[in-house]
Amino acid sequence: MKFLSIYLLALALNVSANGFSQTVTLNEKAITYTELFKLIHKQTGYQVFYKSDVLSSQEKINVTAVNASIDRVANDWLKNKQVQYSVL
């Protein structure tokens, strides 16, 4: 009986964690970080906050992602930046 209870609890926690993982699909050329963050908000409901002195609001980037997790895509976008992020 204890094993069944522990198994059901673990299963419930796994389902809960998977329910919060968000994916994005984007294929954008020469967009700003501001535009990118608006698209993320539109697809996921997540709001992105950043300091404009860290990420230039005028820098243009190309973004391609198909059902990719926000973490994977953010790592690609920010790989050459001295930026830390978290998804809350």
N, C-alpha and C positions, 0 to 999 in steps of 0.2 A: 504494500500500500504506500509506503514511504517513497519507494522508487517511482511509482506512478505519479505521485504528487510532485516530486522533483522534476520528472520528465515533462509534465504539463506546464510547470512554471518556466522551465527553460524554453519550451516551445512558445509560450506566450511572450516571453521577452524577445525571442528571435523575431517573431512576427511584428512586434512593436518596433524594433529597430529597423526592420526592412520597410515599414510603413513610412518612416521619416526620411529614407534615402530618396533624394530627388535627382532626376536626370534632366538634362537639357539637350535639345537638338537645335543647332545653329549652323548656318552657312552664310557668314557675313564677310564682306570685303571692305577694308578701309573704314572701320567704324571706331569711334572713340570709346574709352572706358565708360564714360557716362552712358552712351547708347547701349553698350554691352550690358551694363548693370540694369538698365531699364528692361532689356529683353529677358534677363534672368528673372527679374521680379515678375514680369508678365507670365512666364512659364511656370515658376515655382512658388511664387508668393513670398520668397525671401527678399528682404531689403538689404542692399549692400551699402555700407558706410565706408568712406575712405577719406584720407587727407589729400587735398589737391596738390600739396607740395611733394607728395610721394609718387602719385600717379598723375601724369600730365593729362589734363582734360582735353588737350588738343592732339595728343599722340594717336595715330591711326594704327589699328591692328587688324589682322585677318583672323577670323575664328571659324573653325570647322569642327563640329561635334555632332555625333548621332547617338542619341540615348546614352550619353556619357554622364557619369556622376559629376557633381559640382566639384568635388575634390580633385578628380583627375584633370578636368578642364582648367580649373584655377591654377593647378601646377604648371600646365602648359602655357597659360597666359602670362604667368608671373615668373617664369623660370629665370629671366635675366634681371629681375628686380630684387631689391633688398626689402622684401615685403613679407610680413607674416600675416596669416589670416586664420579665421576659425569660422565654422558654420554652426550657428546656434539655433 
